[in-house]
Amino acid sequence: MIEVNERIDVPGTPRAVWDLLADPRAVVECVQGAALGDAHDDGSFDASLTVKFGPAKVTFRARVALELDAAAMAGHVSSRGKDNQGGTRFRATMTFRVAPHEDAPGSTVAIEARVEIAGRLATVVEGGASLVVKRMTADFSKRLAARCAQPSAA
Amino acid sequence: MKVYQRLAAAFKAEGVSHVFGLMGDGNMYWMHELDKLGVKLLEVRHEGAGLGMADGWARATHTPGVATATCGPGVTQLATAFVTAARAQSPLVAFCGEHPTSDDEYNQRLDQSRFAAGCEAGFVRLATADAADDAVRKAFYLAKLESRPIMLSAPMDVQQKEFDDDDPYKPSSTLLPPRAGMPDPAMLEKAAGIVAGSKKPVIVVGRGAKWSGAGEAVLKLAGRIGALVATSLMAKTWLAEDEYHVGVSGTYATRTAMQLFEEADCVIGVGASLNRYTTEHGYLYPNARYVHLDSKPHVMMSGGRSADCYLQTDAKAGVEALESLLAKRAFKQTGFRTGEVKERLANALDDRAEFKLEPGTADPRPVCLALDEMVPAEYALYTGSGASAGFSNILFSRRRPVVLASHFFGCIGQMMPAAMGAVMAAGNKPGLLVDGDASIMMHLAEFETMVRYDMPLLIVVMNNQMLGAEYYKLDVHKMNAGLAAIPTPDLGAVAVAMGGRGKLARSVEDVRTAVAEWVKKPGPMMIDLRISRSVVTLPYRRIHYGKDE
């Protein structure tokens, strides 16, 4: 189990940041290697994510469900899927909440995520997987902040 | 004639010239007879090490190695070496004494058939005096046919009975079937279709290709279809003279090789099992179709997959047939064999990651490169297991007549005995063993065996005074890595005390000086090289630290 607990400071009002995070297309653009697929009637959608574990690239295909609470500016994302060779499964959940920054203008996004990787890849990546996920989270934070700094998000 | 005498004569008739083991009252009469017959007995300090030597003999020659142990406690010492040999698919016969059939309360009693089964070894029991020939023949037959270790268990009292038959012994070779031959024509057509439809093929060769003598055929096919040549770890550096040789396919691949594999659209496995390590569960070749040539009826690849086209064939015959069919179709392409790829491969071994070395320690990476350069190419290379293998299994690149790597059972300590057996199998030709400190400490007593038989083996101990794998894993998990740090004495001084040559080295220059001395006059020698703990191997950087290097 890989756990992520992050607080990301981003420019922009909480409402603008919330609007961005409530749009799956915008979020996917902040995740390197991610792409959005078809949307389903139940509100879930398909997505793919290519991750580099060392020099090897692995593409995961996932079904993603997003629950949003606009009043609380909070969301819950759950996804499960497997890699394109079928040997590795993963399950991930993430909750996020947008709030005004306590000491400065802008917003803070609190993220809590849990990722479970099972199957063949787990033996190849061992401890490195959590570092890869942490690096991806840091990269996501950077991209999200950059996105929020764009005039349309202000 | 006594049964033990007939048993010894049968071993001699099977072509046995060397036996590795330790004498006890369950095997000593048989050993005494072997000595009279001119078979060389190599007395070791631990039965397991003796079996490890027979395993090394088998791996180097692809013919049965022979080990021996006395009954009961001698047999239980064989456990790890047996499993290692079984996983290595090494043909070998272990002659073991067994407690007397008439004494169920004998203090060295052991249910040796159950022990053998638990150790993944085959089992043949000498039940009666009359069955002496049958038992030996069956043991060698099974060892060769199934390519695995077989325990021949001979009760002490049966060995002392009379054997009355004077007919010559009929060796196991008279029972064995011929080798696998040509591939099925329809499957060959299918394989040619897959290969001709590819733009970027990779040929992965394993031990089976080497044993079959398929080298020239592989290079001819690679030239025709524009393929990269890679090896399994077990065939490391084989065919390295090819300018599009990318080294090992698997965990010990260079970053350049991995990037090229990702582009591959076809993998042709020749005498290689294409297991989880060779293809990293298939992740190394995400876009490839597979053609698989092997002498077995079928080989399941990593992840329970079957190749898109499987050919049961002798490796050499199969590759030649595939190449000539493609030639008949006038198929030829550049594929991977371009100037750009050659340029990328030229620097594939460069590892520019910088680490701060602790005082008095060396960076193991330039040491491996220096050893590969200084130790003549006609000498063998043996690489150990554990963390240090992450340096040696990548950085040695010269083709050598024998290159053996560990890893069959994931245990440490087994390569030193295997290297000793392989040195003997090569007619006492010099060889280099590179292994970690915990491995060498485990069977350190056998250095004295090396000295006693004047084995020209140079051991370079990559000594970071710790259990490397555990140290880095504990470090990654932010736990007390110091628990895995275990100091050693000066192993160079230990080697000298045991009658060999030895040096303590703390720099590449120290190693160069010592190796030059050994190359001038090869003999039993150990270099205790103190290496830095801060230098992490490439595989560990990827696996444990998630780095793209």
Interface residues (C-beta under 8 A of the other chain):
Chain A: K52 F53 G54 P55 A56 K57 V58 T59 N84 Q85 G87 R120 L121 T123 V124 V125 E126 G127 G128 A129 S130 L131 V132 R135
Chain B: R255 M258 Q259 E262 R276 E280 H281 G282 Y283 L284 P286 S302 G303 K473 V476 H477 R541 R542 I543 H544 Y545 G546 K547 D548 E549
